[in-house]
Amino acid sequence: MVIVKKDNGREITVRNNDIFELQLESHGGTGYIWGFEVLIPDYLEVLKGETKSESGTGMTGGPVTHIWTIRAKKPGTTEMSMSLYRPWEGKDKPTERFTVKLMIFP
C-alpha cells in the first residue's frame, strides 16, 4: 500500500505488521522538508526514509518525492501527521500539513 498526498484527511485501514509507504512531494532546493508532527511509536515504526529526485540526474531545484517505509506495530487507532517547513523557520510555520487516521486491525 502507498499513501500519497491526495489521501490527506482520510481514514486508512491496515493490518498489524503490514508494511506500507508514505510518499509526499516537495520542490528541491527550496529548503522545505517534511517532518513528522505525530507518529506514535507504540503503533507505527519508520523502517526507512529516502528522497528521490523526479527531475533526473544533475538537475537542482526540481520536484522530489520523500518516501518513508512504515510498519504497523499494534492493533488500534492512531494518527500520522506531517508538516512541510523550513528548519530555520520552525515547525510552527509550515506551508502544508498532511494527516491520516490509521485503523490497524489484527
MIDOSE-1310 file (N, C-alpha, C; in nm, 2 decimals, decimal comma, always signed):
residues 106
mviv	+0,08/-0,12/+0,00/+0,00/+0,00/+0,00/+0,09/+0,12/+0,00; +0,05/+0,22/-0,07/+0,12/+0,35/-0,08/+0,02/+0,46/-0,04; +0,06/+0,54/+0,05/-0,02/+0,66/+0,10/+0,04/+0,78/+0,03; -0,04/+0,86/-0,03/+0,01/+0,98/-0,10/-0,07/+1,10/-0,06
kkdn	-0,02/+1,22/-0,11/-0,08/+1,35/-0,07/-0,23/+1,36/-0,08; -0,29/+1,29/-0,19/-0,43/+1,30/-0,21/-0,51/+1,23/-0,10; -0,44/+1,15/-0,01/-0,50/+1,08/+0,10/-0,51/+1,16/+0,22; -0,47/+1,29/+0,21/-0,47/+1,38/+0,33/-0,62/+1,39/+0,38
grei	-0,63/+1,37/+0,52/-0,76/+1,38/+0,58/-0,84/+1,25/+0,58; -0,79/+1,15/+0,51/-0,86/+1,02/+0,50/-0,84/+0,93/+0,62; -0,92/+0,83/+0,63/-0,91/+0,72/+0,73/-0,86/+0,60/+0,65; -0,75/+0,54/+0,69/-0,69/+0,43/+0,61/-0,69/+0,30/+0,70
tvrn	-0,72/+0,19/+0,65/-0,72/+0,06/+0,72/-0,60/-0,02/+0,68; -0,52/-0,07/+0,78/-0,41/-0,16/+0,75/-0,42/-0,27/+0,86; -0,34/-0,38/+0,83/-0,34/-0,49/+0,93/-0,21/-0,48/+1,01; -0,21/-0,53/+1,13/-0,10/-0,53/+1,22/+0,02/-0,60/+1,14
ndif	+0,14/-0,55/+1,15/+0,26/-0,59/+1,09/+0,26/-0,56/+0,94; +0,16/-0,50/+0,88/+0,17/-0,45/+0,74/+0,28/-0,35/+0,73; +0,35/-0,35/+0,61/+0,45/-0,25/+0,58/+0,39/-0,17/+0,46; +0,39/-0,04/+0,48/+0,34/+0,05/+0,37/+0,43/+0,17/+0,35
elql	+0,41/+0,24/+0,24/+0,49/+0,36/+0,21/+0,41/+0,48/+0,22; +0,47/+0,59/+0,27/+0,42/+0,72/+0,26/+0,50/+0,80/+0,17; +0,44/+0,86/+0,06/+0,51/+0,93/-0,04/+0,46/+1,07/-0,05; +0,54/+1,17/-0,02/+0,50/+1,31/-0,03/+0,60/+1,39/-0,11
eshg	+0,54/+1,48/-0,20/+0,63/+1,55/-0,29/+0,66/+1,69/-0,23; +0,77/+1,75/-0,28/+0,80/+1,89/-0,25/+0,90/+1,93/-0,36; +0,94/+2,06/-0,35/+1,03/+2,12/-0,45/+1,17/+2,12/-0,40; +1,26/+2,05/-0,46/+1,40/+2,05/-0,42/+1,46/+2,19/-0,42
gtgy	+1,56/+2,21/-0,34/+1,63/+2,34/-0,34/+1,56/+2,46/-0,27; +1,44/+2,44/-0,22/+1,37/+2,55/-0,16/+1,39/+2,55/-0,01; +1,45/+2,45/+0,05/+1,48/+2,44/+0,19/+1,37/+2,38/+0,27; +1,26/+2,35/+0,21/+1,14/+2,29/+0,28/+1,16/+2,14/+0,29
iwgf	+1,13/+2,09/+0,41/+1,14/+1,94/+0,44/+1,01/+1,90/+0,50; +0,98/+1,77/+0,48/+0,86/+1,71/+0,55/+0,91/+1,65/+0,68; +0,84/+1,68/+0,79/+0,88/+1,63/+0,92/+0,75/+1,58/+0,99; +0,77/+1,47/+1,07/+0,66/+1,41/+1,14/+0,62/+1,51/+1,26
evli	+0,49/+1,53/+1,27/+0,44/+1,60/+1,38/+0,38/+1,50/+1,48; +0,31/+1,40/+1,43/+0,26/+1,30/+1,51/+0,29/+1,16/+1,45; +0,36/+1,08/+1,53/+0,38/+0,94/+1,49/+0,41/+0,87/+1,62; +0,30/+0,79/+1,66/+0,31/+0,73/+1,79/+0,39/+0,60/+1,78
pdyl	+0,50/+0,59/+1,84/+0,59/+0,47/+1,82/+0,53/+0,34/+1,87; +0,43/+0,34/+1,96/+0,37/+0,22/+2,00/+0,29/+0,15/+1,88; +0,25/+0,23/+1,79/+0,16/+0,19/+1,68/+0,24/+0,18/+1,54; +0,33/+0,27/+1,52/+0,40/+0,28/+1,39/+0,55/+0,29/+1,41
evlk	+0,62/+0,22/+1,32/+0,77/+0,23/+1,32/+0,82/+0,26/+1,18; +0,90/+0,37/+1,17/+0,96/+0,41/+1,04/+1,08/+0,32/+1,02; +1,08/+0,24/+0,91/+1,18/+0,15/+0,88/+1,29/+0,21/+0,80; +1,25/+0,30/+0,71/+1,34/+0,37/+0,62/+1,28/+0,50/+0,57
getk	+1,37/+0,59/+0,54/+1,33/+0,72/+0,48/+1,43/+0,75/+0,37; +1,38/+0,80/+0,25/+1,47/+0,83/+0,14/+1,40/+0,94/+0,06; +1,48/+1,01/-0,02/+1,43/+1,11/-0,11/+1,47/+1,08/-0,25; +1,38/+1,09/-0,34/+1,40/+1,06/-0,48/+1,38/+1,18/-0,57
sesg	+1,47/+1,22/-0,65/+1,46/+1,33/-0,75/+1,37/+1,29/-0,86; +1,27/+1,37/-0,90/+1,18/+1,34/-1,01/+1,23/+1,41/-1,13; +1,33/+1,50/-1,13/+1,37/+1,58/-1,24/+1,49/+1,52/-1,31; +1,54/+1,41/-1,27/+1,66/+1,35/-1,34/+1,79/+1,38/-1,28
tgmt	+1,89/+1,32/-1,32/+2,03/+1,34/-1,26/+2,08/+1,47/-1,30; +2,14/+1,54/-1,20/+2,21/+1,66/-1,22/+2,12/+1,79/-1,22; +1,99/+1,77/-1,20/+1,90/+1,89/-1,21/+1,87/+1,93/-1,06; +1,90/+2,05/-1,03/+1,87/+2,11/-0,90/+1,75/+2,19/-0,90
ggpv	+1,67/+2,17/-0,78/+1,55/+2,26/-0,76/+1,42/+2,20/-0,82; +1,43/+2,08/-0,88/+1,31/+2,02/-0,94/+1,23/+1,95/-0,83; +1,12/+1,89/-0,87/+1,04/+1,81/-0,77/+1,11/+1,69/-0,72; +1,09/+1,67/-0,59/+1,14/+1,55/-0,52/+1,03/+1,48/-0,45
thiw	+1,04/+1,35/-0,44/+0,95/+1,27/-0,36/+1,02/+1,21/-0,24; +0,96/+1,24/-0,12/+1,01/+1,18/+0,00/+0,93/+1,06/+0,03; +1,00/+0,95/+0,06/+0,94/+0,82/+0,08/+0,98/+0,76/+0,21; +0,88/+0,72/+0,29/+0,90/+0,66/+0,42/+0,84/+0,52/+0,42
tira	+0,91/+0,42/+0,46/+0,86/+0,28/+0,47/+0,83/+0,27/+0,62; +0,70/+0,23/+0,64/+0,65/+0,23/+0,78/+0,58/+0,09/+0,81; +0,60/+0,04/+0,93/+0,54/-0,08/+0,97/+0,43/-0,05/+1,08; +0,31/-0,11/+1,06/+0,21/-0,11/+1,17/+0,25/-0,21/+1,27
kkpg	+0,26/-0,16/+1,40/+0,31/-0,25/+1,51/+0,21/-0,31/+1,60; +0,09/-0,24/+1,61/+0,00/-0,28/+1,72/-0,14/-0,25/+1,67; -0,24/-0,34/+1,69/-0,38/-0,30/+1,66/-0,43/-0,18/+1,74; -0,51/-0,10/+1,67/-0,57/+0,01/+1,74/-0,59/+0,12/+1,64
ttem	-0,62/+0,24/+1,69/-0,64/+0,36/+1,61/-0,53/+0,46/+1,64; -0,47/+0,52/+1,54/-0,37/+0,62/+1,56/-0,37/+0,72/+1,45; -0,29/+0,82/+1,46/-0,29/+0,93/+1,36/-0,14/+0,94/+1,32; -0,12/+0,98/+1,19/+0,01/+1,01/+1,14/+0,00/+1,15/+1,08
smsl	+0,08/+1,24/+1,13/+0,07/+1,38/+1,08/+0,21/+1,44/+1,05; +0,22/+1,51/+0,94/+0,34/+1,57/+0,90/+0,32/+1,72/+0,86; +0,43/+1,79/+0,86/+0,42/+1,93/+0,81/+0,54/+1,96/+0,72; +0,52/+2,05/+0,62/+0,63/+2,09/+0,53/+0,68/+2,23/+0,57
yrpw	+0,80/+2,23/+0,61/+0,85/+2,36/+0,67/+1,00/+2,37/+0,65; +1,05/+2,49/+0,67/+1,19/+2,52/+0,66/+1,25/+2,51/+0,80; +1,35/+2,43/+0,82/+1,40/+2,40/+0,96/+1,44/+2,53/+1,03; +1,49/+2,63/+0,97/+1,53/+2,76/+1,03/+1,41/+2,84/+1,07
egkd	+1,30/+2,82/+1,01/+1,18/+2,89/+1,05/+1,10/+2,82/+1,15; +1,12/+2,69/+1,16/+1,05/+2,61/+1,27/+0,92/+2,54/+1,22; +0,88/+2,44/+1,29/+0,76/+2,36/+1,25/+0,63/+2,44/+1,27; +0,64/+2,55/+1,34/+0,52/+2,63/+1,37/+0,48/+2,72/+1,25
kpte	+0,56/+2,72/+1,14/+0,54/+2,79/+1,02/+0,54/+2,70/+0,89; +0,46/+2,60/+0,89/+0,45/+2,51/+0,78/+0,38/+2,57/+0,66; +0,41/+2,53/+0,54/+0,34/+2,57/+0,42/+0,23/+2,47/+0,39; +0,25/+2,35/+0,44/+0,15/+2,24/+0,41/+0,15/+2,15/+0,54
rftv	+0,03/+2,08/+0,55/+0,02/+1,98/+0,65/-0,05/+1,86/+0,59; -0,01/+1,74/+0,64/-0,06/+1,62/+0,59/-0,10/+1,53/+0,72; -0,22/+1,48/+0,72/-0,27/+1,40/+0,83/-0,36/+1,28/+0,78; -0,33/+1,16/+0,83/-0,42/+1,05/+0,80/-0,45/+0,98/+0,94
klmi	-0,57/+0,92/+0,95/-0,60/+0,84/+1,06/-0,59/+0,69/+1,02; -0,52/+0,62/+1,10/-0,49/+0,48/+1,07/-0,57/+0,38/+1,16; -0,64/+0,29/+1,10/-0,71/+0,19/+1,18/-0,63/+0,06/+1,15; -0,57/+0,01/+1,26/-0,48/-0,11/+1,25/-0,56/-0,22/+1,31
fp	-0,58/-0,32/+1,22/-0,66/-0,44/+1,26/-0,56/-0,56/+1,28; -0,60/-0,65/+1,37/-0,51/-0,77/+1,40/-0,50/-0,86/+1,27
